[in-house]
Amino acid sequence: MALKSVLTSWEERLRAVRDECDQLKGNLLTVAKEMGESETAVKSSLKGVHVPGKASEKR
């Protein structure tokens, strides 16, 4: 009986961890997408910026 109780407890804990990981996965993917879009927008906005003396250096 005690082993069954321990097993049930661990199953509940693992379910909670799995559910939290699933939620974090979605949130992290959303943030990564937003950051990628922001980085692309910033790079595009800087293409027209002229920096004197830096023509030979790669940006």
All heavy atoms as TSV, in Angstrom:
chain	resi	resn	atom	element	x	y	z
A	1	MET	N	N	0.822	-1.194	0.000
A	1	MET	CA	C	0.000	0.000	0.000
A	1	MET	C	C	0.869	1.262	0.000
A	1	MET	O	O	0.570	2.218	-0.698
A	1	MET	CB	C	-0.926	-0.039	1.221
A	1	MET	CG	C	-1.897	1.090	1.260
A	1	MET	SD	S	-3.077	0.908	-0.074
A	1	MET	CE	C	-4.169	2.187	0.289
A	2	ALA	N	N	1.942	1.261	0.781
A	2	ALA	CA	C	2.825	2.429	0.851
A	2	ALA	C	C	3.504	2.672	-0.491
A	2	ALA	O	O	3.650	3.824	-0.911
A	2	ALA	CB	C	3.860	2.250	1.958
A	3	LEU	N	N	3.912	1.611	-1.163
A	3	LEU	CA	C	4.558	1.764	-2.464
A	3	LEU	C	C	3.601	2.344	-3.494
A	3	LEU	O	O	3.990	3.167	-4.328
A	3	LEU	CB	C	5.104	0.417	-2.954
A	3	LEU	CG	C	6.322	-0.118	-2.210
A	3	LEU	CD1	C	6.723	-1.481	-2.760
A	3	LEU	CD2	C	7.476	0.859	-2.313
A	4	LYS	N	N	2.350	1.941	-3.451
A	4	LYS	CA	C	1.347	2.469	-4.371
A	4	LYS	C	C	1.157	3.961	-4.127
A	4	LYS	O	O	1.024	4.749	-5.077
A	4	LYS	CB	C	0.018	1.712	-4.189
A	4	LYS	CG	C	-1.092	2.193	-5.056
A	4	LYS	CD	C	-0.808	1.918	-6.521
A	4	LYS	CE	C	-2.001	2.354	-7.353
A	4	LYS	NZ	N	-1.722	2.368	-8.769
A	5	SER	N	N	1.186	4.376	-2.883
A	5	SER	CA	C	1.039	5.788	-2.527
A	5	SER	C	C	2.210	6.609	-3.060
A	5	SER	O	O	2.036	7.702	-3.603
A	5	SER	CB	C	0.937	5.930	-1.009
A	5	SER	OG	O	0.893	7.285	-0.653
A	6	VAL	N	N	3.414	6.062	-2.921
A	6	VAL	CA	C	4.620	6.734	-3.424
A	6	VAL	C	C	4.560	6.831	-4.948
A	6	VAL	O	O	4.857	7.877	-5.540
A	6	VAL	CB	C	5.893	6.001	-2.959
A	6	VAL	CG1	C	7.125	6.544	-3.667
A	6	VAL	CG2	C	6.044	6.110	-1.449
A	7	LEU	N	N	4.167	5.749	-5.598
A	7	LEU	CA	C	4.044	5.735	-7.050
A	7	LEU	C	C	3.047	6.785	-7.527
A	7	LEU	O	O	3.341	7.568	-8.439
A	7	LEU	CB	C	3.613	4.348	-7.539
A	7	LEU	CG	C	3.325	4.231	-9.040
A	7	LEU	CD1	C	4.580	4.523	-9.859
A	7	LEU	CD2	C	2.763	2.856	-9.359
A	8	THR	N	N	1.903	6.846	-6.902
A	8	THR	CA	C	0.873	7.826	-7.259
A	8	THR	C	C	1.393	9.242	-7.072
A	8	THR	O	O	1.197	10.108	-7.928
A	8	THR	CB	C	-0.397	7.609	-6.417
A	8	THR	OG1	O	-0.878	6.280	-6.642
A	8	THR	CG2	C	-1.474	8.605	-6.785
A	9	SER	N	N	2.093	9.482	-5.989
A	9	SER	CA	C	2.658	10.801	-5.711
A	9	SER	C	C	3.652	11.216	-6.796
A	9	SER	O	O	3.620	12.348	-7.294
A	9	SER	CB	C	3.340	10.789	-4.340
A	9	SER	OG	O	4.039	11.978	-4.122
A	10	TRP	N	N	4.534	10.292	-7.173
A	10	TRP	CA	C	5.526	10.599	-8.205
A	10	TRP	C	C	4.876	10.797	-9.572
A	10	TRP	O	O	5.292	11.649	-10.356
A	10	TRP	CB	C	6.596	9.512	-8.272
A	10	TRP	CG	C	7.682	9.765	-7.276
A	10	TRP	CD1	C	7.886	9.118	-6.094
A	10	TRP	CD2	C	8.687	10.778	-7.357
A	10	TRP	NE1	N	8.969	9.660	-5.437
A	10	TRP	CE2	C	9.477	10.684	-6.190
A	10	TRP	CE3	C	9.001	11.748	-8.284
A	10	TRP	CZ2	C	10.553	11.518	-5.943
A	10	TRP	CZ3	C	10.075	12.592	-8.043
A	10	TRP	CH2	C	10.834	12.473	-6.895
A	11	GLU	N	N	3.856	10.021	-9.867
A	11	GLU	CA	C	3.144	10.192	-11.137
A	11	GLU	C	C	2.508	11.581	-11.216
A	11	GLU	O	O	2.560	12.238	-12.257
A	11	GLU	CB	C	2.080	9.102	-11.311
A	11	GLU	CG	C	2.674	7.745	-11.616
A	11	GLU	CD	C	1.650	6.623	-11.618
A	11	GLU	OE1	O	0.565	6.769	-11.013
A	11	GLU	OE2	O	1.957	5.584	-12.231
A	12	GLU	N	N	1.936	12.041	-10.110
A	12	GLU	CA	C	1.335	13.379	-10.070
A	12	GLU	C	C	2.399	14.460	-10.252
A	12	GLU	O	O	2.194	15.428	-10.980
A	12	GLU	CB	C	0.584	13.583	-8.756
A	12	GLU	CG	C	-0.675	12.749	-8.644
A	12	GLU	CD	C	-1.299	12.782	-7.261
A	12	GLU	OE1	O	-0.778	13.472	-6.351
A	12	GLU	OE2	O	-2.317	12.082	-7.073
A	13	ARG	N	N	3.522	14.300	-9.590
A	13	ARG	CA	C	4.619	15.273	-9.726
A	13	ARG	C	C	5.130	15.331	-11.159
A	13	ARG	O	O	5.364	16.406	-11.708
A	13	ARG	CB	C	5.769	14.917	-8.791
A	13	ARG	CG	C	5.454	15.116	-7.337
A	13	ARG	CD	C	6.608	14.695	-6.464
A	13	ARG	NE	N	6.223	14.715	-5.062
A	13	ARG	CZ	C	7.033	14.431	-4.084
A	13	ARG	NH1	N	8.301	14.109	-4.328
A	13	ARG	NH2	N	6.613	14.471	-2.837
A	14	LEU	N	N	5.328	14.164	-11.754
A	14	LEU	CA	C	5.825	14.112	-13.127
A	14	LEU	C	C	4.830	14.709	-14.116
A	14	LEU	O	O	5.218	15.385	-15.071
A	14	LEU	CB	C	6.173	12.674	-13.513
A	14	LEU	CG	C	7.396	12.096	-12.813
A	14	LEU	CD1	C	7.554	10.609	-13.143
A	14	LEU	CD2	C	8.650	12.857	-13.183
A	15	ARG	N	N	3.547	14.482	-13.877
A	15	ARG	CA	C	2.515	15.093	-14.726
A	15	ARG	C	C	2.577	16.611	-14.626
A	15	ARG	O	O	2.499	17.318	-15.635
A	15	ARG	CB	C	1.126	14.608	-14.312
A	15	ARG	CG	C	0.471	13.693	-15.322
A	15	ARG	CD	C	-0.986	13.392	-15.009
A	15	ARG	NE	N	-1.279	13.001	-13.644
A	15	ARG	CZ	C	-1.146	11.765	-13.161
A	15	ARG	NH1	N	-0.709	10.796	-13.937
A	15	ARG	NH2	N	-1.445	11.498	-11.910
A	16	ALA	N	N	2.742	17.126	-13.418
A	16	ALA	CA	C	2.825	18.573	-13.208
A	16	ALA	C	C	4.058	19.152	-13.910
A	16	ALA	O	O	3.980	20.211	-14.541
A	16	ALA	CB	C	2.860	18.893	-11.713
A	17	VAL	N	N	5.181	18.459	-13.821
A	17	VAL	CA	C	6.410	18.917	-14.488
A	17	VAL	C	C	6.221	18.897	-16.000
A	17	VAL	O	O	6.587	19.841	-16.698
A	17	VAL	CB	C	7.615	18.044	-14.068
A	17	VAL	CG1	C	8.827	18.301	-14.954
A	17	VAL	CG2	C	7.959	18.295	-12.606
A	18	ARG	N	N	5.637	17.834	-16.516
A	18	ARG	CA	C	5.392	17.734	-17.961
A	18	ARG	C	C	4.483	18.871	-18.439
A	18	ARG	O	O	4.755	19.508	-19.456
A	18	ARG	CB	C	4.739	16.391	-18.301
A	18	ARG	CG	C	4.526	16.203	-19.810
A	18	ARG	CD	C	3.513	15.123	-20.139
A	18	ARG	NE	N	2.232	15.486	-19.571
A	18	ARG	CZ	C	1.407	14.628	-18.977
A	18	ARG	NH1	N	1.716	13.360	-18.870
A	18	ARG	NH2	N	0.253	15.030	-18.487
A	19	ASP	N	N	3.430	19.137	-17.689
A	19	ASP	CA	C	2.508	20.211	-18.068
A	19	ASP	C	C	3.194	21.567	-18.055
A	19	ASP	O	O	2.990	22.386	-18.951
A	19	ASP	CB	C	1.291	20.227	-17.134
A	19	ASP	CG	C	0.420	18.988	-17.292
A	19	ASP	OD1	O	0.574	18.255	-18.302
A	19	ASP	OD2	O	-0.423	18.745	-16.400
A	20	GLU	N	N	4.034	21.800	-17.055
A	20	GLU	CA	C	4.757	23.071	-16.982
A	20	GLU	C	C	5.751	23.196	-18.131
A	20	GLU	O	O	5.894	24.266	-18.728
A	20	GLU	CB	C	5.466	23.216	-15.645
A	20	GLU	CG	C	6.062	24.597	-15.468
A	20	GLU	CD	C	6.520	24.882	-14.050
A	20	GLU	OE1	O	6.196	24.109	-13.136
A	20	GLU	OE2	O	7.206	25.893	-13.881
A	21	CYS	N	N	6.430	22.111	-18.462
A	21	CYS	CA	C	7.368	22.131	-19.590
A	21	CYS	C	C	6.636	22.412	-20.906
A	21	CYS	O	O	7.134	23.155	-21.747
A	21	CYS	CB	C	8.127	20.815	-19.675
A	21	CYS	SG	S	9.375	20.622	-18.385
A	22	ASP	N	N	5.467	21.827	-21.073
A	22	ASP	CA	C	4.673	22.088	-22.281
A	22	ASP	C	C	4.306	23.560	-22.385
A	22	ASP	O	O	4.373	24.154	-23.461
A	22	ASP	CB	C	3.410	21.236	-22.302
A	22	ASP	CG	C	3.684	19.778	-22.604
A	22	ASP	OD1	O	4.780	19.461	-23.114
A	22	ASP	OD2	O	2.793	18.943	-22.326
A	23	GLN	N	N	3.937	24.162	-21.267
A	23	GLN	CA	C	3.587	25.579	-21.264
A	23	GLN	C	C	4.817	26.436	-21.560
A	23	GLN	O	O	4.761	27.362	-22.363
A	23	GLN	CB	C	2.995	26.002	-19.919
A	23	GLN	CG	C	2.639	27.471	-19.877
A	23	GLN	CD	C	2.150	27.916	-18.511
A	23	GLN	OE1	O	1.987	27.111	-17.603
A	23	GLN	NE2	N	1.926	29.196	-18.347
A	24	LEU	N	N	5.937	26.114	-20.935
A	24	LEU	CA	C	7.172	26.861	-21.174
A	24	LEU	C	C	7.628	26.748	-22.626
A	24	LEU	O	O	8.114	27.718	-23.197
A	24	LEU	CB	C	8.280	26.363	-20.248
A	24	LEU	CG	C	8.169	26.799	-18.792
A	24	LEU	CD1	C	9.229	26.084	-17.963
A	24	LEU	CD2	C	8.299	28.295	-18.662
A	25	LYS	N	N	7.454	25.586	-23.212
A	25	LYS	CA	C	7.853	25.387	-24.608
A	25	LYS	C	C	7.141	26.399	-25.503
A	25	LYS	O	O	7.761	27.068	-26.317
A	25	LYS	CB	C	7.532	23.963	-25.053
A	25	LYS	CG	C	7.826	23.710	-26.510
A	25	LYS	CD	C	7.384	22.314	-26.911
A	25	LYS	CE	C	7.558	22.103	-28.406
A	25	LYS	NZ	N	7.017	20.806	-28.827
A	26	GLY	N	N	5.837	26.518	-25.329
A	26	GLY	CA	C	5.068	27.472	-26.129
A	26	GLY	C	C	5.516	28.902	-25.899
A	26	GLY	O	O	5.700	29.667	-26.851
A	27	ASN	N	N	5.718	29.257	-24.647
A	27	ASN	CA	C	6.154	30.622	-24.315
A	27	ASN	C	C	7.538	30.916	-24.885
A	27	ASN	O	O	7.777	31.997	-25.430
A	27	ASN	CB	C	6.170	30.828	-22.798
A	27	ASN	CG	C	4.789	30.800	-22.182
A	27	ASN	OD1	O	3.782	30.937	-22.870
A	27	ASN	ND2	N	4.725	30.605	-20.887
A	28	LEU	N	N	8.458	29.971	-24.758
A	28	LEU	CA	C	9.818	30.170	-25.260
A	28	LEU	C	C	9.847	30.265	-26.781
A	28	LEU	O	O	10.594	31.064	-27.347
A	28	LEU	CB	C	10.739	29.056	-24.772
A	28	LEU	CG	C	11.048	29.088	-23.272
A	28	LEU	CD1	C	11.795	27.819	-22.861
A	28	LEU	CD2	C	11.839	30.322	-22.902
A	29	LEU	N	N	9.040	29.469	-27.457
A	29	LEU	CA	C	8.969	29.553	-28.917
A	29	LEU	C	C	8.420	30.910	-29.366
A	29	LEU	O	O	8.900	31.487	-30.340
A	29	LEU	CB	C	8.112	28.415	-29.480
A	29	LEU	CG	C	8.743	27.028	-29.427
A	29	LEU	CD1	C	7.727	25.955	-29.829
A	29	LEU	CD2	C	9.967	26.957	-30.313
A	30	THR	N	N	7.438	31.424	-28.634
A	30	THR	CA	C	6.877	32.739	-28.953
A	30	THR	C	C	7.927	33.826	-28.791
A	30	THR	O	O	8.096	34.685	-29.661
A	30	THR	CB	C	5.664	33.042	-28.041
A	30	THR	OG1	O	4.656	32.057	-28.287
A	30	THR	CG2	C	5.092	34.416	-28.308
A	31	VAL	N	N	8.671	33.792	-27.694
A	31	VAL	CA	C	9.715	34.793	-27.445
A	31	VAL	C	C	10.811	34.695	-28.505
A	31	VAL	O	O	11.277	35.710	-29.021
A	31	VAL	CB	C	10.304	34.621	-26.026
A	31	VAL	CG1	C	11.563	35.457	-25.848
A	31	VAL	CG2	C	9.268	35.003	-24.981
A	32	ALA	N	N	11.220	33.482	-28.844
A	32	ALA	CA	C	12.268	33.305	-29.858
A	32	ALA	C	C	11.824	33.882	-31.196
A	32	ALA	O	O	12.601	34.553	-31.885
A	32	ALA	CB	C	12.608	31.822	-30.006
A	33	LYS	N	N	10.582	33.664	-31.556
A	33	LYS	CA	C	10.056	34.184	-32.822
A	33	LYS	C	C	10.057	35.710	-32.796
A	33	LYS	O	O	10.490	36.363	-33.744
A	33	LYS	CB	C	8.645	33.652	-33.067
A	33	LYS	CG	C	8.023	34.121	-34.362
A	33	LYS	CD	C	6.642	33.500	-34.540
A	33	LYS	CE	C	6.034	33.843	-35.871
A	33	LYS	NZ	N	5.434	35.137	-35.945
A	34	GLU	N	N	9.581	36.278	-31.682
A	34	GLU	CA	C	9.537	37.741	-31.559
A	34	GLU	C	C	10.940	38.345	-31.598
A	34	GLU	O	O	11.160	39.370	-32.248
A	34	GLU	CB	C	8.822	38.144	-30.279
A	34	GLU	CG	C	7.330	37.877	-30.312
A	34	GLU	CD	C	6.648	38.114	-28.977
A	34	GLU	OE1	O	7.317	38.547	-28.003
A	34	GLU	OE2	O	5.436	37.868	-28.900
A	35	MET	N	N	11.889	37.717	-30.933
A	35	MET	CA	C	13.258	38.237	-30.920
A	35	MET	C	C	13.880	38.152	-32.308
A	35	MET	O	O	14.593	39.054	-32.730
A	35	MET	CB	C	14.109	37.488	-29.897
A	35	MET	CG	C	13.729	37.826	-28.469
A	35	MET	SD	S	14.769	36.996	-27.259
A	35	MET	CE	C	16.297	37.866	-27.507
A	36	GLY	N	N	13.622	37.064	-33.018
A	36	GLY	CA	C	14.132	36.921	-34.372
A	36	GLY	C	C	13.574	37.982	-35.295
A	36	GLY	O	O	14.291	38.559	-36.115
A	37	GLU	N	N	12.282	38.270	-35.149
A	37	GLU	CA	C	11.659	39.307	-35.971
A	37	GLU	C	C	12.226	40.681	-35.625
A	37	GLU	O	O	12.468	41.499	-36.513
A	37	GLU	CB	C	10.142	39.287	-35.789
A	37	GLU	CG	C	9.496	38.065	-36.401
A	37	GLU	CD	C	8.025	37.903	-36.037
A	37	GLU	OE1	O	7.502	38.700	-35.239
A	37	GLU	OE2	O	7.405	36.958	-36.558
A	38	SER	N	N	12.459	40.928	-34.340
A	38	SER	CA	C	13.028	42.211	-33.917
A	38	SER	C	C	14.442	42.376	-34.455
A	38	SER	O	O	14.818	43.446	-34.926
A	38	SER	CB	C	13.066	42.316	-32.388
A	38	SER	OG	O	11.763	42.353	-31.871
A	39	GLU	N	N	15.230	41.317	-34.383
A	39	GLU	CA	C	16.617	41.378	-34.871
A	39	GLU	C	C	16.643	41.668	-36.371
A	39	GLU	O	O	17.437	42.477	-36.843
A	39	GLU	CB	C	17.342	40.066	-34.574
A	39	GLU	CG	C	18.798	40.100	-34.975
A	39	GLU	CD	C	19.541	38.833	-34.584
A	39	GLU	OE1	O	19.078	38.107	-33.709
A	39	GLU	OE2	O	20.586	38.586	-35.190
A	40	THR	N	N	15.768	41.020	-37.104
A	40	THR	CA	C	15.689	41.245	-38.549
A	40	THR	C	C	15.299	42.685	-38.845
A	40	THR	O	O	15.875	43.330	-39.727
A	40	THR	CB	C	14.670	40.276	-39.186
A	40	THR	OG1	O	15.095	38.936	-38.927
A	40	THR	CG2	C	14.551	40.488	-40.673
A	41	ALA	N	N	14.344	43.218	-38.090
A	41	ALA	CA	C	13.901	44.599	-38.295
A	41	ALA	C	C	15.021	45.585	-37.985
A	41	ALA	O	O	15.222	46.564	-38.712
A	41	ALA	CB	C	12.680	44.890	-37.422
A	42	VAL	N	N	15.772	45.334	-36.931
A	42	VAL	CA	C	16.874	46.227	-36.561
A	42	VAL	C	C	17.969	46.177	-37.631
A	42	VAL	O	O	18.480	47.221	-38.057
A	42	VAL	CB	C	17.453	45.858	-35.172
A	42	VAL	CG1	C	18.759	46.593	-34.903
A	42	VAL	CG2	C	16.438	46.167	-34.076
A	43	LYS	N	N	18.323	44.988	-38.077
A	43	LYS	CA	C	19.344	44.865	-39.123
A	43	LYS	C	C	18.912	45.608	-40.385
A	43	LYS	O	O	19.716	46.300	-41.006
A	43	LYS	CB	C	19.614	43.396	-39.447
A	43	LYS	CG	C	20.489	42.704	-38.444
A	43	LYS	CD	C	20.764	41.272	-38.869
A	43	LYS	CE	C	21.650	40.568	-37.849
A	43	LYS	NZ	N	21.928	39.179	-38.238
A	44	SER	N	N	17.652	45.463	-40.758
A	44	SER	CA	C	17.148	46.152	-41.953
A	44	SER	C	C	17.206	47.658	-41.783
A	44	SER	O	O	17.563	48.386	-42.705
A	44	SER	CB	C	15.706	45.733	-42.246
A	44	SER	OG	O	15.656	44.394	-42.633
A	45	SER	N	N	16.868	48.136	-40.594
A	45	SER	CA	C	16.852	49.586	-40.368
A	45	SER	C	C	18.263	50.170	-40.361
A	45	SER	O	O	18.453	51.346	-40.649
A	45	SER	CB	C	16.142	49.928	-39.061
A	45	SER	OG	O	16.901	49.525	-37.946
A	46	LEU	N	N	19.260	49.356	-40.054
A	46	LEU	CA	C	20.638	49.852	-39.999
A	46	LEU	C	C	21.356	49.780	-41.345
A	46	LEU	O	O	22.437	50.357	-41.496
A	46	LEU	CB	C	21.437	49.060	-38.958
A	46	LEU	CG	C	21.010	49.267	-37.513
A	46	LEU	CD1	C	21.810	48.354	-36.589
A	46	LEU	CD2	C	21.139	50.708	-37.086
A	47	LYS	N	N	20.782	49.107	-42.314
A	47	LYS	CA	C	21.441	48.970	-43.616
A	47	LYS	C	C	21.696	50.321	-44.277
A	47	LYS	O	O	22.676	50.482	-44.978
A	47	LYS	CB	C	20.624	48.077	-44.541
A	47	LYS	CG	C	20.773	46.616	-44.224
A	47	LYS	CD	C	20.035	45.754	-45.232
A	47	LYS	CE	C	20.228	44.288	-44.862
A	47	LYS	NZ	N	19.519	43.419	-45.790
A	48	GLY	N	N	20.825	51.276	-44.046
A	48	GLY	CA	C	20.974	52.576	-44.671
A	48	GLY	C	C	21.856	53.543	-43.905
A	48	GLY	O	O	22.085	54.668	-44.344
A	49	VAL	N	N	22.382	53.122	-42.760
A	49	VAL	CA	C	23.211	54.008	-41.938
A	49	VAL	C	C	24.635	54.012	-42.486
A	49	VAL	O	O	25.265	52.966	-42.650
A	49	VAL	CB	C	23.216	53.558	-40.456
A	49	VAL	CG1	C	24.163	54.409	-39.638
A	49	VAL	CG2	C	21.809	53.620	-39.885
A	50	HIS	N	N	25.145	55.206	-42.770
A	50	HIS	CA	C	26.516	55.344	-43.281
A	50	HIS	C	C	27.440	55.692	-42.121
A	50	HIS	O	O	27.210	56.647	-41.386
A	50	HIS	CB	C	26.578	56.452	-44.339
A	50	HIS	CG	C	27.976	56.730	-44.785
A	50	HIS	ND1	N	28.700	55.829	-45.538
A	50	HIS	CD2	C	28.797	57.785	-44.571
A	50	HIS	CE1	C	29.903	56.336	-45.766
A	50	HIS	NE2	N	29.977	57.518	-45.191
A	51	VAL	N	N	28.478	54.876	-41.932
A	51	VAL	CA	C	29.467	55.115	-40.881
A	51	VAL	C	C	30.789	55.462	-41.580
A	51	VAL	O	O	31.409	54.583	-42.181
A	51	VAL	CB	C	29.636	53.883	-39.972
A	51	VAL	CG1	C	30.662	54.154	-38.880
A	51	VAL	CG2	C	28.303	53.482	-39.377
A	52	PRO	N	N	31.213	56.739	-41.517
A	52	PRO	CA	C	32.457	57.142	-42.189
A	52	PRO	C	C	33.656	56.332	-41.702
A	52	PRO	O	O	33.793	56.052	-40.505
A	52	PRO	CB	C	32.605	58.591	-41.795
A	52	PRO	CG	C	31.268	59.050	-41.354
A	52	PRO	CD	C	30.574	57.830	-40.815
A	53	GLY	N	N	34.504	55.917	-42.638
A	53	GLY	CA	C	35.725	55.199	-42.286
A	53	GLY	C	C	35.510	53.716	-42.017
A	53	GLY	O	O	36.436	53.011	-41.689
A	54	LYS	N	N	34.310	53.253	-42.127
A	54	LYS	CA	C	34.020	51.846	-41.823
A	54	LYS	C	C	33.630	51.063	-43.072
A	54	LYS	O	O	33.167	49.955	-42.991
A	54	LYS	CB	C	32.865	51.757	-40.810
A	54	LYS	CG	C	33.142	52.392	-39.482
A	54	LYS	CD	C	34.042	51.522	-38.661
A	54	LYS	CE	C	34.175	52.124	-37.263
A	54	LYS	NZ	N	34.990	51.303	-36.410
A	55	ALA	N	N	33.853	51.626	-44.243
A	55	ALA	CA	C	33.404	50.997	-45.487
A	55	ALA	C	C	34.059	49.629	-45.721
A	55	ALA	O	O	33.446	48.731	-46.255
A	55	ALA	CB	C	33.670	51.908	-46.677
A	56	SER	N	N	35.300	49.456	-45.295
A	56	SER	CA	C	36.005	48.201	-45.559
A	56	SER	C	C	35.702	47.140	-44.515
A	56	SER	O	O	36.007	45.980	-44.710
A	56	SER	CB	C	37.516	48.437	-45.630
A	56	SER	OG	O	37.980	48.890	-44.375
A	57	GLU	N	N	35.126	47.528	-43.396
A	57	GLU	CA	C	34.808	46.562	-42.345
A	57	GLU	C	C	33.446	45.944	-42.576
A	57	GLU	O	O	32.530	46.606	-43.045
A	57	GLU	CB	C	34.823	47.251	-40.965
A	57	GLU	CG	C	36.188	47.684	-40.516
A	57	GLU	CD	C	36.152	48.301	-39.132
A	57	GLU	OE1	O	35.216	48.006	-38.374
A	57	GLU	OE2	O	37.062	49.081	-38.827
A	58	LYS	N	N	33.314	44.690	-42.244
A	58	LYS	CA	C	32.045	43.999	-42.387
A	58	LYS	C	C	31.168	44.328	-41.181
A	58	LYS	O	O	31.612	44.306	-40.055
A	58	LYS	CB	C	32.286	42.493	-42.453
A	58	LYS	CG	C	31.049	41.707	-42.742
A	58	LYS	CD	C	31.372	40.242	-42.874
A	58	LYS	CE	C	30.107	39.456	-43.197
A	58	LYS	NZ	N	30.373	38.044	-43.297
A	59	ARG	N	N	29.925	44.607	-41.422
A	59	ARG	CA	C	28.975	44.902	-40.339
A	59	ARG	C	C	28.312	43.652	-39.859
A	59	ARG	O	O	27.982	42.779	-40.534
A	59	ARG	CB	C	27.882	45.856	-40.815
A	59	ARG	CG	C	28.419	47.227	-40.997
A	59	ARG	CD	C	27.280	48.139	-41.280
A	59	ARG	NE	N	27.778	49.200	-42.104
A	59	ARG	CZ	C	27.036	50.135	-42.605
A	59	ARG	NH1	N	25.768	50.133	-42.385
A	59	ARG	NH2	N	27.536	51.076	-43.320
